[in-house]
Amino acid sequence: MNDDWKEITYMVYDAPGLKGDFLDRLNIIEKNLKQNNSKHCVYHKQILCKSVEHLDSEMQKVINLNGEGLMIKDPKSKYEGKRSGSLLKVKEF
């Protein structure tokens, strides 16, 4: 039997079922997953964008890892189960 599936990690970056804004939900996720201490279900750390230069620097890191781009979310946004003006995909052209 192949055990490669044991290396899969579920990265949690939001919890739509929780009340509160995005930052509130992230705090709850981080606290609960630290208590859980699972190697298969982990909190995906978020970085607060400080400037255009910071965005460019983070974007370059993603590109260097063969990534496509970044998702930028308003930290005070409520969850919306549809396209949202509080979430922006940033890609390099």
Secondary structure, 3 states (H helix, E strand, C coil): CCCHHHHCCEEECCCCCCCCCHHHHHHHHHHHHHHHCCCCEEECCCCCCCCHHHHHHHHHHHHHCCCCEEEEECCCCCCCCCCCCCEEEEECC
